[in-house]
Amino acid sequence: MLLAQISDLHLDGTERASERATRVVRHLRELPRPVDALLVTGDIADHGTAEEYAEAARILQLPLPVLTCPGNHDVRAPYEAAFGPRNQVHRLPGVTVLMCDVTIPGRDEGRLEKETRAWLEDVLADPADRDTPALIAFHQPPVALHHPLPDAGMLQNPDDLAAVLAAHPRVAAVLTGHAHTAAASVFAGRPLLVAPAVTWTLRMPWEGDRPADRDQPPALAYHLLDDAARLTTHFRVVP
C-alpha cells in the first residue's frame, strides 16, 4: 500500500498558493506508479472561506481516494460542506485510515476531544477489520519538534491518544502536519511522521533567525505500508 501525504496548503486565493498546490497534484498525476490514496492533513484553507474550499476541491481532483482532515486554519462548517464529516474512517485494501479532527476553533493548539476519542476506540475495536493495520492521521503533532512555533500549537492531551494506542496495537503509525517541516519521531511506541508543507518550509533554530522559508519548493511524504505492517516513509520536494 503506497500512500502520499501533503499538508498545510493554506489556499488563500493567491496565485502563489494555488500554483504550489497545483504543482504537487500534477506531480502525483504524473507518477509512473500511482499512489493508492492521498492524505491531506489539515490547513487546506488559510481563512476557511467557502471560496477557498471550492478551489481546494477543484485542485485536489485525482483518480484515487483523497482523504482529508481539518487543521487550525480550517473552519468547520465550510470545511464540512466541501469535504464531509471532520472524522472519517477509510477502509482501503490492507489498511484502515482514520482521519481525525483534533482542532479547537480559534486556537492553534489541538485537543483530542472525548467524542473523537470514543469514535477512534469504536472504529479500532470493530471486529470486522481488527486484524487490519490502521493509521491515525490528524493535524497537530503530539510531541515537541524543538521549534517554538509548532511546539506552541501541539496536541494538548497526548496522554489520551497514548491510551488509545496502548489499547489498540493494530495502529501502525501516527501521521500529522501543522509544523511545516518534514520530521520523524516516536510517540507511544509508534512511528510519528510529520508531513512537510505545501505553502512554506519551517527553518529550525539552528538554520537561522527567519523561520518561514518561502523560497523552498513544496514537499510531500510517501508512506509505504508492507505486509508486515511496517511503514517506510520517503520525503520529496516538488521542483
C-alpha positions as CSV (number, residue, x, y, z in Angstrom):
1,M,0.0,0.0,0.0
2,L,1.5,3.3,-1.2
3,L,0.1,6.5,0.3
4,A,1.1,10.1,-0.4
5,Q,0.6,12.7,2.3
6,I,0.5,16.5,1.9
7,S,-0.3,19.2,4.4
8,D,-0.7,22.9,5.0
9,L,-1.8,24.1,1.6
10,H,-3.1,27.4,3.0
11,L,-5.1,28.1,-0.1
12,D,-6.0,31.8,0.2
13,G,-7.0,32.9,-3.3
14,T,-3.5,34.0,-4.3
15,E,-1.7,32.7,-7.4
16,R,1.3,31.6,-5.4
17,A,-0.7,29.2,-3.1
18,S,-2.8,27.9,-6.0
19,E,0.3,27.2,-8.1
20,R,2.1,25.4,-5.4
21,A,-0.8,23.1,-4.6
22,T,-1.5,22.5,-8.3
23,R,2.2,21.6,-8.8
24,V,2.1,18.9,-6.2
25,V,-1.1,17.4,-7.5
26,R,0.3,17.4,-11.1
27,H,3.4,15.6,-9.7
28,L,1.2,12.9,-8.3
29,R,-0.8,12.6,-11.5
30,E,2.5,12.1,-13.5
31,L,3.9,9.4,-11.3
32,P,4.8,6.2,-13.2
33,R,3.2,4.2,-10.5
34,P,0.1,6.0,-9.0
35,V,-0.3,6.1,-5.2
36,D,-3.2,4.3,-3.7
37,A,-4.5,7.3,-1.8
38,L,-3.7,10.9,-0.9
39,L,-3.9,12.1,2.7
40,V,-4.3,15.8,3.3
41,T,-3.6,16.6,6.9
42,G,-5.1,20.0,7.5
43,D,-4.8,23.7,6.9
44,I,-6.3,23.2,3.5
45,A,-7.6,26.7,3.5
46,D,-5.9,29.8,5.0
47,H,-9.0,31.7,6.1
48,G,-11.6,28.9,6.0
49,T,-13.9,30.5,3.4
50,A,-16.2,28.6,1.1
51,E,-14.3,30.1,-1.9
52,E,-11.0,28.6,-0.6
53,Y,-12.6,25.2,-0.2
54,A,-14.1,25.3,-3.7
55,E,-10.6,26.0,-5.0
56,A,-9.2,23.1,-2.9
57,A,-11.9,20.7,-4.2
58,R,-11.0,21.7,-7.7
59,I,-7.2,21.3,-7.3
60,L,-7.5,18.0,-5.3
61,Q,-9.4,16.2,-8.1
62,L,-7.5,12.9,-8.6
63,P,-8.4,9.5,-9.9
64,L,-7.8,8.0,-6.5
65,P,-9.1,8.4,-2.9
66,V,-8.4,11.8,-1.4
67,L,-8.7,11.7,2.4
68,T,-8.8,14.9,4.4
69,C,-8.9,16.2,8.0
70,P,-9.0,19.8,9.2
71,G,-6.3,22.0,10.6
72,N,-6.3,25.0,12.9
73,H,-6.8,27.4,9.9
74,D,-9.8,25.4,8.6
75,V,-13.4,26.4,9.6
76,R,-15.7,23.6,10.5
77,A,-19.0,24.5,8.6
78,P,-17.5,25.4,5.2
79,Y,-14.9,22.5,5.6
80,E,-17.7,20.0,6.2
81,A,-19.7,21.4,3.3
82,A,-16.8,20.8,1.0
83,F,-15.2,17.6,2.4
84,G,-17.8,15.9,4.6
85,P,-17.5,14.9,8.3
86,R,-14.4,16.0,10.3
87,N,-13.8,12.5,11.5
88,Q,-13.8,9.8,8.8
89,V,-12.7,6.2,8.5
90,H,-11.5,4.9,5.2
91,R,-11.1,1.1,4.8
92,L,-8.6,0.7,1.9
93,P,-7.2,-2.7,0.8
94,G,-4.9,-3.8,3.6
95,V,-5.2,-0.7,5.8
96,T,-7.7,1.3,7.8
97,V,-7.1,5.1,7.7
98,L,-8.7,7.2,10.4
99,M,-8.7,10.9,9.5
100,C,-9.4,12.9,12.7
101,D,-10.3,16.4,13.8
102,V,-8.2,17.5,16.8
103,T,-8.7,21.2,16.2
104,I,-10.0,23.8,18.7
105,P,-11.9,26.5,16.9
106,G,-10.0,29.8,17.1
107,R,-6.9,28.2,18.6
108,D,-3.6,27.0,17.2
109,E,-3.1,24.1,19.5
110,G,-5.1,20.8,19.3
111,R,-7.0,18.6,21.6
112,L,-8.4,15.0,21.3
113,E,-11.9,15.6,22.5
114,K,-13.9,12.8,24.3
115,E,-16.2,12.4,21.3
116,T,-13.3,11.9,18.9
117,R,-11.5,9.6,21.2
118,A,-14.7,7.5,21.6
119,W,-15.0,7.4,17.8
120,L,-11.4,6.2,17.5
121,E,-12.0,3.5,20.1
122,D,-15.1,2.2,18.3
123,V,-13.5,2.1,14.9
124,L,-10.3,0.4,16.1
125,A,-12.3,-2.2,18.1
126,D,-14.5,-3.1,15.1
127,P,-14.2,-6.9,14.8
128,A,-14.8,-6.7,11.0
129,D,-11.3,-5.5,10.4
130,R,-9.5,-5.8,13.8
131,D,-6.7,-7.7,12.1
132,T,-6.1,-5.0,9.6
133,P,-3.3,-2.4,10.3
134,A,-4.5,1.1,10.9
135,L,-3.1,4.6,10.5
136,I,-4.3,7.6,12.5
137,A,-3.9,11.0,10.9
138,F,-4.7,14.5,12.3
139,H,-3.1,18.0,12.2
140,Q,-1.3,19.0,15.4
141,P,1.7,16.7,16.4
142,P,1.5,15.1,19.9
143,V,5.3,15.6,20.6
144,A,7.6,18.6,20.7
145,L,9.6,19.2,17.4
146,H,12.0,21.6,19.1
147,H,10.9,24.8,17.4
148,P,8.8,27.4,19.3
149,L,6.3,27.8,16.6
150,P,4.9,24.3,16.2
151,D,5.6,23.5,19.8
152,A,3.3,26.2,20.9
153,G,0.5,24.5,19.0
154,M,0.9,20.9,19.8
155,L,-1.8,18.4,20.8
156,Q,-2.5,19.4,24.4
157,N,-3.6,16.0,25.8
158,P,-1.2,13.4,24.2
159,D,-1.7,11.0,27.1
160,D,-5.3,10.4,25.9
161,L,-4.0,9.5,22.5
162,A,-1.3,7.3,24.0
163,A,-4.1,5.4,25.9
164,V,-5.9,4.7,22.6
165,L,-2.7,3.4,21.0
166,A,-1.9,1.2,24.1
167,A,-5.3,-0.4,23.8
168,H,-5.1,-1.0,20.0
169,P,-1.8,-2.4,18.8
170,R,-3.1,-2.6,15.2
171,V,-2.2,1.1,14.8
172,A,1.0,1.1,12.8
173,A,1.8,4.8,12.9
174,V,0.5,8.3,13.5
175,L,0.6,10.9,10.7
176,T,0.4,14.7,11.3
177,G,1.0,18.0,9.7
178,H,1.0,21.6,11.1
179,A,4.7,22.0,11.6
180,H,5.7,22.9,8.0
181,T,8.7,20.7,8.3
182,A,9.3,17.0,7.4
183,A,10.0,15.2,10.7
184,A,10.1,11.7,12.1
185,S,9.8,10.8,15.7
186,V,8.2,8.2,18.0
187,F,5.0,8.5,20.0
188,A,3.7,5.9,22.4
189,G,6.0,3.3,20.8
190,R,4.7,4.0,17.3
191,P,6.3,5.9,14.4
192,L,5.2,9.5,14.2
193,L,5.6,11.1,10.8
194,V,5.1,14.8,10.2
195,A,4.4,15.8,6.6
196,P,6.2,18.8,5.1
197,A,4.1,21.8,4.0
198,V,3.0,22.8,0.5
199,T,3.0,26.5,1.3
200,W,6.3,27.3,3.0
201,T,9.0,25.4,5.0
202,L,9.9,26.0,8.6
203,R,13.6,26.8,9.3
204,M,14.8,25.3,12.5
205,P,16.6,27.4,15.1
206,W,20.0,26.2,14.0
207,E,19.2,27.2,10.4
208,G,18.8,30.9,11.1
209,D,16.5,33.6,12.5
210,R,14.0,33.6,9.7
211,P,11.5,30.8,10.5
212,A,9.4,30.8,7.3
213,D,11.3,30.0,4.2
214,R,9.0,30.8,1.3
215,D,11.7,30.0,-1.3
216,Q,11.8,26.3,-0.7
217,P,9.7,24.2,-3.1
218,P,6.6,22.4,-1.9
219,A,7.1,18.9,-0.5
220,L,5.3,15.7,0.4
221,A,5.7,12.4,2.0
222,Y,5.3,8.9,0.6
223,H,4.3,6.1,3.1
224,L,4.8,2.5,2.1
225,L,3.0,0.0,4.3
226,D,4.3,-3.5,3.8
227,D,2.8,-6.9,4.5
228,A,4.4,-6.9,8.0
229,A,2.5,-3.6,8.8
230,R,5.9,-1.8,8.8
231,L,5.7,1.8,7.5
232,T,8.6,3.2,5.5
233,T,8.5,6.9,4.7
234,H,10.2,8.9,2.0
235,F,10.1,12.7,1.8
236,R,10.3,14.5,-1.5
237,V,10.3,18.1,-2.8
238,V,8.4,19.0,-5.9
239,P,10.5,21.2,-8.2
